[in-house]
Amino acid sequence: MTPTSPGPSSAARGRETRAPGTVTSAEDAVRARVALVPGAGGAKRHLMHPFNGRFHPIDHRALDGLIQGMVARIDVSAVDYVLGFPEGGSVPAYAFGRAVGLPVILASRLPLDLPGRVSFEQPHANLGTTHYVYGLEKGDRAMIVEDELTNGHTAVNAVRALRRAGIEITRIAALFAIDHPALWRRVAAAGVSIEVGVTLPPSFAPRALDADTDVE
């Protein structure tokens, strides 16, 4: 697949001319339900949205609607597995994999002595920064489905680690992404395309955004 150019999805770009506050699509309805809340002691901020079952019940109807919209835009004919990252990425990865009929693999923070282990880092994680992926083999074709993308470090770290292990990966999807140039450029520089369900303005970033020129 040829990577898309950096920037929001075509669906997101099509909404840029709408009047602020006008809810005209399922994506806009979801965006209106997103909030940024401080963590304990105000040390870290978190996105609260209808699909994060850690803080409140998941709105499965809204999740299914958003996932179906993404499914309609994403070609998975060259994908064997959907890959999700704990904690928040597990739910969208499962929902997307089930919708397209593909098996789902979830990364783990458990360092097990199993063959084919792939590891990558998640900067700024509270529960340990190293993720491990099991169950993929050289030549497999995977697609990452995330809940949120801010700067894109974790997803790009995973792409690089998987490719070093001989796993083909050319696409990332996310329920939410911060509309920021550094994210789009980082993902494009990694040679992967990206599809986003709902874009959010930089004011919703749960952590500091990279400088526009800070792209590895």
N, C-alpha and C positions, 0 to 999 in steps of 0.2 A: 504494500500500500504506500501511496505517496503522502507524506505528512502534510497536514493542512497548514496554512499560514497562521502565524501567531495572532491571537485575538479571540474574542468571544465567538460562540457558535453563530451560524446564520440566523437561528431563531432568536438569539439574544440581540443581534444587531438590528433585527427587524422591529424590536420594541423601543429603540432609542428615540423615536420621534413622538411617542405617546406623552400625553400630559402627565406630569408628576401626580401620583396618587390615584391614577385611573387603573382599575383592575379590569383587564380585558381578556385574560387567558388564565389557564390553570397554573402556569408558571408564575404569573403575577399574583395570583391568590396565595400560592405557597410563599412567595417573597414577603408578602404582607404579614406572614405569621412567624417570621424569623426575628430573633432578638439577640443582642449581645449582652451577656451577663458576666459579672466578675466572679472569679473563683474565691475560695477561702482566703481571707486576708488581702484580697485584691491583687494577688501575685500574677494571676493569669486569667484571661478572659475566655469565654466559651460561647459558641454559637448554640442557641436554643432553637430547635426547629421541630416540625411535626414528626420527623422520622428518627429521632434520637430517643430510643426506649430507655436510656439510662436515667432520664429525669422525669419522664411522664410517659403515658401509653403512646404507642406508635399509631398514627392515623394511617391505617393500612389502605384505606380507599384513596387517600391523597397520594400515598406512596405508589400504589399501583398505577394511578393516572400519570404521574410524572415518569415512572419507569416505562410505561407503554409509549409515551411520547418520544423517549430516548431510543427505545427499540426500533421505532419507525424510521429513525434517522441513521442507525448504525448497522453496517454490514458485518455480520459475524461469520460469514461463510469461510473465512480463513482463521477462525479461532477454535481451539480445542477445549480450553478451560477458562473460566472466569476466576480471577484472583482478588480476594479481599483482605484488608488489613484490620486487625482488632484495634480498638474496640468498635469504633463507630462505622468502619467500613464493612463489617460483617453483614449487616442488614441489607444495604443496597446491593452488595455482591450477590447475596443469596436471591434477592428479589429479581435482579436482572438475569442471573443464570437460569432461574426457574422460568422466567418469561420467554427466554430464547431457547430453552431446552438444552442448556450446556451444563456440564458438571462444574461444581464450585469447589475451589481450594481456598482455605483460609490460612493466612500466615499465623505464626504462633510466637510467643516469647519464651517458649520452652526449648532449651538447647538439647535436643535428643540425639543420641548416637545412632542416626539412621543414614543410609546411603543417599547421596544426591542432595544433601542439605545445602540450601542457598541462604545466605544471610545478607542483611542490609540494615542501614541505620535510619532511625527516625529522630531527627534533631528536636529538641525541646520537649520530648515525651516525659511524662511524670512517672510512668511505671516501668522505666527501662527503655533504652533507646534501640536495642537490637531486636530485629524481627528475623524469624526463620521460616523458610518455605520448604515443605516436604511434599513428595508425591509427583513432582514434575521431572521429566527426563529430557535429555538432549534431543532436540528436534521438535519438542512440543511447542504449540502455539498458544500463548496466553494473552489475556486482556485484563488490565487492572480496572476495577470499579471501586471508586472511593466515595466517601460521604462528603468530604470537604477538601478543597485545595486552596491554600493560601499563597505560599511561595513556591510550592511544588518540589521541595527538596526530597521528601520521603518517596514520592512517586518516581522521581528521576533516579534516586539511589537504587530503588528496586529494579527499574528498567536496566540499569547498567549491570547490576549483580546477576540478573536473570540472563542477560545476553552473554556475560562471561561464562555462564554455565551451559551455553548452547541452546537456550530457550528463545524462541522468536517472540518478540513483543513489539507491536507497532501502534498500539492504541491504548488510550486512557479515557475513562469516562468518570464523571463525578456528578453527584446530585447538586452540589453547590461549588462555586469557585469565585474567589475575589477577582474582580475585573481590574487587573493591574498589569502593566507591560512586562514587568520582570517575570511573572508567572508564564505568560504566553511565550516569551522569548526562551525561557529555560526549557520548556517542554518542546518547543520547535527545535532548539539546539540539540536535544536528545534524539531527534529523529522520530518522534511519535506524534500522531494526531490526537486531538482531544475533543471530546464532546461533553457539554455541560448542560445539565437540566435547568438550573437557575443561576444566573450571575448576580453577584452582590457588589455594591460599591465598596471602595477601599475603607470607608468608615466602619464596615462590619468585620474587618480583619481581626481575628482573635489574638494575633501577635504582630510584632513590628514587621512591616513590609520591607523587602530588600530594595535597595536603590535600583533605579531603572537600568543602570549599567552593570549591576552586580549579578551577572549571569555566568555560571561556571560552564 
